[in-house]
Amino acid sequence: MPFFVDPNIAQAKTLDTDFYLDPVCLEQAKEKIFAQSWQFIGTTDQVKDEGWITPITILENYLDEPIILSRDKKGEVHCMSNVCTHRGNLLIEKPCKAFDIRCKYHGRRFQLDGKFLSMPEFREVENFPTQDDDLTKIPLYKLGKLLFASLKSEYRAEDFFAEMKARIAWMPLDEFVFRPELSRDYLVDANWALYCENYLEGFHIPFVHAGLNSQIDYGNYTTELFAYSNLQIGYTKNDETSFNLPESSPDYGKNIAGYYFWVFPNMMFNFYPWGLSVNIVRPLEVAKTKVSFLMYVWDESKLRQGAGADLHGVELEDEDIVQNVQKGIRSRFYKHGRYSVTREQGTHHFHQLIAKFMNSR
């Protein structure tokens, strides 16, 4: 059955619980939702110098698509398949520096931009090489040093990222430094979409996050909706823990504790005065999700202050809630809920997008 979410939030009911419980839905979402959208794959720091090649798996243990990032001799960054066009061997297993890409199975070679270069023992092969012998190019989008790829480029990257790009244009993203010791993964016993929809509303903050609620002004918490993304803004009760916004910012003069950008279907970009927490939600099973917190620091002096001071504690509080929801929606007595018109616009928007993508052919 197709999914339906009434565009009128005052009349709408939430997604049918089958979406969170049926393994068929999770499998269909691979191609209908995740392959169709854009995914975070890292930063330009992974191929900082000419000749660097870095292997990446897009949504490991779900989409499991092996790709390569490379920087050629001209300094251009490329994104392409990590699968040899001869017999399907994986080409690059770990980051390295090389003059070209060579398959260790039968010696096929490619340029750093993926163009076929040479192949032993293939003189007798007719109509060879062709474009099919090049590595498949994968659409790449750059936002500062952040990189995104799409396995099926039917949707423009700008449709997903334009509003975030414009809102934080004044931030020097290229100066943000990845901090692996502050980053961590979480395994959550809940469907990936339940985790996302919890993020998409501030309605639960006073009830679930006492510490966070003491830092932000819940009464002025706002949500802005865009085509394939949205923005929640938390305003601070303390001027000292807010952004020092320049006049070029559209929010100049406001005491903002955090910008919470969500990009469909599974990416969160949480900007704080100290920097950025990129949260990537990876489906594993119907009721199991891996969430990665990737930390990029801009201003070390503000690292443990304000709304972004205790992300680990907030995460554990969120996990407890969504794991209980996963148990609750299995009930014979629950099928749909309703939305708060003033507080759950983001969740309603998310459900509409899920219905749109899942109903596509």
SVG drawing of the C-alpha trace seen along z (x, -y; Angstrom):
<svg xmlns="http://www.w3.org/2000/svg" viewBox="-8 -44 61 56">
<polyline fill="none" stroke="black" stroke-width="0.4" points="0.0,0.0 1.3,-3.5 2.1,-5.8 0.0,-8.9 0.6,-11.9 -1.9,-14.7 -0.1,-18.0 -2.4,-19.8 -0.6,-19.2 -3.8,-20.0 -5.6,-17.1 -2.6,-14.7 -1.8,-11.4 1.7,-10.1 3.2,-7.4 1.8,-3.9 3.8,-1.8 4.6,0.7 7.3,-1.7 9.2,-1.2 8.5,2.6 8.5,4.2 11.9,5.4 10.5,5.0 10.2,1.2 13.8,1.0 15.0,2.9 12.9,0.7 14.2,-2.5 17.8,-1.6 17.0,-2.5 13.9,-4.7 15.3,-7.0 19.0,-6.6 20.4,-6.0 18.3,-8.9 19.5,-11.4 22.9,-12.9 25.2,-11.4 28.1,-12.8 31.3,-11.1 33.9,-13.1 36.1,-16.2 38.8,-17.4 41.3,-16.7 41.1,-13.0 42.7,-13.8 44.7,-16.9 47.6,-16.5 47.9,-15.6 48.0,-11.8 46.1,-10.9 43.4,-8.2 41.0,-7.3 38.4,-4.5 35.0,-5.1 32.0,-2.9 28.7,-4.8 26.4,-3.7 28.4,-0.6 26.2,2.4 23.3,0.9 23.9,-0.6 27.5,0.7 28.6,-1.1 32.4,-1.2 33.7,-4.5 37.0,-6.4 38.0,-10.0 41.1,-11.1 43.0,-14.3 44.8,-14.4 48.0,-16.2 45.9,-19.3 44.6,-19.4 41.0,-18.4 39.1,-16.1 37.2,-13.2 34.6,-10.7 34.2,-7.4 33.4,-3.7 36.0,-1.6 35.2,1.4 37.5,2.5 35.6,2.5 37.3,5.9 36.1,8.4 34.8,6.3 37.7,6.4 37.9,3.7 40.7,1.4 41.8,-0.6 41.7,0.9 43.3,-1.9 44.3,-5.5 47.5,-5.8 49.5,-8.1 50.0,-6.9 50.6,-8.1 47.6,-6.0 45.1,-3.4 46.1,0.2 44.0,3.3 46.1,6.0 44.0,8.8 44.9,8.5 46.8,5.2 44.2,3.0 45.2,-0.7 43.3,-3.9 44.2,-7.6 43.4,-9.4 40.3,-10.8 39.0,-7.3 39.9,-7.2 41.0,-3.8 44.8,-3.7 46.0,-0.2 45.3,3.5 47.7,6.5 46.8,9.2 43.9,7.4 45.3,6.7 42.9,9.1 39.8,7.8 37.6,6.0 36.0,2.6 38.2,2.0 38.5,-0.2 35.2,-2.1 33.7,-4.4 32.4,-1.4 36.0,-0.6 36.4,-3.9 35.5,-4.0 32.0,-5.2 32.0,-8.9 29.8,-9.7 28.3,-13.2 30.2,-15.2 29.1,-18.3 31.4,-20.5 30.3,-22.7 33.4,-24.3 35.6,-21.2 32.5,-19.0 31.9,-16.5 28.7,-14.8 27.9,-12.2 24.8,-10.8 24.5,-7.3 21.5,-8.4 21.7,-12.0 18.1,-12.7 18.0,-15.5 20.3,-18.5 22.6,-18.9 21.5,-22.6 17.9,-21.4 19.2,-19.8 21.9,-22.2 21.2,-25.7 19.5,-27.0 22.2,-25.7 24.9,-27.1 23.4,-30.5 22.6,-30.7 26.1,-29.8 28.0,-31.4 29.9,-33.6 31.4,-30.6 34.9,-29.6 34.1,-25.9 37.6,-25.3 39.1,-26.1 37.0,-23.6 39.3,-20.8 38.1,-17.2 38.7,-15.8 38.5,-12.0 39.0,-11.8 35.8,-13.8 33.8,-11.8 32.0,-8.6 29.5,-6.0 26.3,-5.0 24.2,-1.8 20.5,-2.5 17.8,0.2 15.3,-1.6 14.4,-2.3 16.5,-5.0 13.4,-7.1 12.3,-7.2 15.7,-8.6 15.5,-11.3 11.9,-12.3 12.9,-12.7 15.6,-15.1 13.2,-17.0 11.1,-18.5 12.0,-20.5 8.7,-19.5 10.3,-16.9 13.2,-19.1 11.5,-20.3 10.4,-16.7 13.5,-14.8 16.5,-17.1 16.7,-19.1 20.3,-20.2 19.7,-21.4 16.4,-23.1 18.3,-25.1 20.6,-26.5 18.0,-27.4 14.9,-29.6 12.2,-26.9 9.5,-29.6 11.4,-31.0 12.6,-27.7 11.8,-27.9 11.6,-25.5 12.0,-26.6 11.0,-24.1 12.7,-23.9 12.3,-21.4 14.6,-18.6 15.9,-20.1 14.9,-22.1 16.4,-24.3 15.7,-24.4 17.1,-27.4 17.8,-27.3 18.1,-30.7 20.2,-31.0 19.3,-32.3 23.0,-33.4 24.6,-35.9 28.0,-34.4 27.2,-31.1 25.7,-32.5 27.2,-33.0 29.0,-36.3 27.2,-36.9 28.6,-39.2 26.4,-41.8 26.4,-39.6 24.4,-37.0 20.6,-37.1 20.3,-36.5 22.6,-39.4 21.6,-40.7 20.0,-37.5 21.3,-35.3 21.5,-32.0 22.8,-29.0 22.7,-26.5 21.7,-26.0 20.3,-22.5 20.1,-21.7 18.7,-18.4 19.1,-17.2 16.9,-14.4 17.0,-11.6 19.6,-11.0 22.0,-13.9 22.2,-16.4 24.5,-19.4 24.6,-21.0 26.5,-24.3 27.6,-25.7 29.8,-28.6 32.6,-26.1 32.1,-24.4 30.1,-21.6 28.8,-18.2 27.8,-16.2 25.5,-13.3 25.0,-10.5 22.2,-8.0 22.9,-4.6 20.2,-2.0 21.4,1.5 18.3,3.5 14.6,2.7 15.2,1.9 18.9,1.2 20.6,-2.0 24.2,-3.3 24.6,-7.0 28.0,-8.7 28.9,-12.0 31.7,-13.6 33.2,-16.6 34.8,-19.6 36.1,-22.2 36.4,-25.9 36.8,-27.7 38.4,-25.5 37.8,-28.0 34.0,-27.5 34.1,-23.7 32.3,-22.8 29.9,-25.7 26.3,-26.3 23.9,-24.1 26.6,-21.9 28.4,-21.3 27.1,-17.8 26.2,-16.1 26.8,-12.7 24.4,-13.2 21.7,-14.5 22.3,-11.5 21.7,-9.0 18.5,-10.7 17.3,-10.6 18.3,-7.0 16.2,-6.0 13.1,-7.7 13.4,-6.3 14.1,-2.8 11.0,-2.9 9.0,-4.2 10.3,-1.3 8.9,1.1 5.7,-0.9 4.8,-1.0 4.7,2.8 1.6,2.6 -1.6,4.0 -3.3,0.8 -1.1,-1.8 -1.2,-2.6 -1.0,-6.4 -0.6,-9.5 -1.3,-13.2 1.0,-16.2 1.3,-19.4 0.7,-22.1 3.1,-24.5 5.8,-22.1 6.0,-19.1 6.3,-20.8 9.7,-19.1 8.5,-15.6 5.4,-16.2 7.7,-17.4 9.9,-14.4 7.0,-12.0 5.7,-13.7 9.2,-13.3 9.3,-9.6 5.8,-9.1 6.9,-10.9 10.1,-8.8 8.6,-5.5 5.7,-5.9 7.9,-6.6 8.6,-3.9"/>
</svg>
